Amino acid sequence: MIQKCGMFYNKQFNTLMVCMTNEKHNQIQTTKNLTILKKDGVIVGFNILDVEIKINKSFITSTDTEIIEFVNKKINLECKLSLNNQFVIGKIDYCESIPQTHLNACKVNIGEGPNLNIVCGASIAREGIFVIVCLPGAWLPDGKLIVTGKLRGYESNGMLCSAAELKLEGFNNNGIVELDSYYQNKVGFDFWRVNDEKN
């Protein structure tokens, strides 16, 4: 079984933080360098203290396979933690303005299944562009968990990401990232992996 999560590294305290839900814990269990955080007996996260591998970034992505393997070995759960396919390449197939707001209701192709309904506030959102889609259950670098919801009565199942939200350099910085032609045949692919291949 695969479990989505967010992974963050605190260099000052040499600690890896693994978030599985955004629920506040009410129980702590500590063994050696591992702290297990639980809410009413259910695991909601982990802190791995005194990390033994070199980490030089604060936000861990799907391409950081050595770190992910280290975490899975350290926590030794029945399920494997995964960062795959939390941020995927998508194409806006439909975009309409939501009356009396700055928002747009978009239908976004992510390669499999029906198009996702996503509400977006970026003025550059329009049909035909390729974007980075943060899927429900994914964690942003600032620690926010993306969930499904409604904005102004419109269903939203994810988020179209800006470079600032993902702490990306080398991309347009005027709203959501508009991906170039390199990404156009990769709808549905994991963004971090494709971006690493490109660079």
Residue pairs with C-beta under 8 A, 6 or more apart in sequence:
1 78
1 79
1 80
2 79
2 80
2 81
2 82
2 84
3 20
3 77
3 79
3 80
3 81
3 82
4 20
4 81
4 82
4 83
4 86
4 137
4 138
5 18
5 19
5 20
5 81
5 82
5 83
5 139
6 18
6 19
6 83
6 138
6 139
6 143
6 145
7 16
7 17
7 18
7 19
7 59
7 60
7 64
7 67
7 68
7 71
7 81
7 83
8 16
8 17
8 19
8 58
8 59
8 60
8 139
8 141
8 143
9 15
9 16
9 17
9 51
9 55
9 57
9 58
9 59
9 60
9 67
10 16
10 17
10 58
11 55
11 58
13 49
14 49
14 50
14 51
15 47
15 48
15 49
15 50
15 51
16 46
16 47
16 48
16 51
16 55
16 60
16 67
16 71
17 45
17 46
17 47
17 48
18 45
18 46
18 47
18 48
18 71
18 75
18 81
19 44
19 45
19 139
19 143
19 145
20 43
20 44
20 45
20 81
21 39
21 44
21 45
21 145
22 145
23 39
23 44
24 39
24 44
25 37
25 38
25 39
25 44
25 45
26 38
26 39
26 40
27 37
27 38
27 39
27 40
27 41
28 35
28 36
28 37
28 38
29 35
29 36
29 38
30 36
33 48
33 49
33 50
34 46
34 47
34 48
34 49
34 74
34 75
35 46
35 47
35 48
35 49
36 43
36 46
36 75
37 43
37 44
37 45
37 46
37 47
38 44
43 77
46 71
46 75
48 71
48 74
48 75
51 70
52 70
53 66
53 67
53 70
55 67
57 64
58 141
59 141
59 167
60 67
60 68
60 83
61 83
61 87
61 192
62 68
62 82
62 83
62 84
62 85
62 86
62 87
62 190
62 192
62 193
63 192
63 193
63 196
64 83
68 81
68 82
68 83
71 81
72 80
72 81
75 81
84 190
85 135
85 190
86 134
86 135
86 137
86 138
86 139
87 132
87 133
87 134
87 135
87 138
87 161
87 166
87 190
87 191
87 192
88 110
88 111
88 132
88 133
88 135
88 188
88 189
88 190
88 191
89 110
89 111
89 130
89 131
89 132
89 133
89 179
89 183
89 186
89 187
89 188
89 189
89 191
89 194
90 108
90 109
90 110
90 111
90 116
90 130
90 131
90 132
90 133
90 160
90 187
90 188
91 108
91 109
91 128
91 129
91 130
91 131
91 184
91 187
92 106
92 107
92 108
92 109
92 125
92 126
92 127
92 128
92 129
92 131
92 160
93 107
93 108
93 109
93 115
93 127
94 106
94 107
94 115
94 127
95 104
95 105
95 106
95 107
95 125
95 126
95 127
96 104
96 105
97 103
97 104
97 105
98 104
98 105
98 119
98 151
98 152
98 154
101 152
102 121
102 123
103 119
103 120
103 121
103 151
103 152
103 154
104 119
104 120
104 121
104 122
104 125
105 117
105 119
105 154
106 117
106 118
106 119
106 120
106 125
106 160
107 115
107 116
107 117
107 118
108 115
108 116
108 117
108 118
108 131
108 133
108 158
108 160
109 115
109 187
110 116
110 133
110 135
110 187
110 188
111 187
111 188
111 189
112 188
116 133
116 135
116 157
116 158
117 154
117 155
117 156
117 157
118 133
118 156
118 157
118 158
118 159
118 160
119 151
119 152
119 154
119 155
119 156
120 159
120 160
120 176
122 160
122 162
122 175
122 176
123 175
124 174
124 175
124 176
124 178
125 131
125 160
125 175
125 176
129 178
129 179
130 178
130 179
130 180
130 183
130 184
130 187
131 160
131 161
131 176
131 177
131 178
131 179
132 160
132 161
132 166
132 176
132 177
132 179
132 191
133 158
133 159
133 160
133 161
134 140
134 146
134 158
134 159
134 160
134 161
135 146
135 157
135 158
136 146
136 147
136 148
136 157
136 158
137 145
137 146
137 147
138 145
138 146
139 145
139 146
140 146
140 161
140 165
140 166
141 165
141 166
141 167
142 165
146 158
146 159
148 155
148 156
148 157
148 158
149 155
149 156
150 156
159 165
160 176
161 176
161 177
162 173
162 175
162 176
162 177
163 169
163 171
163 172
163 173
163 177
164 173
166 177
168 177
171 177
172 178
182 198
183 194
183 198
186 194
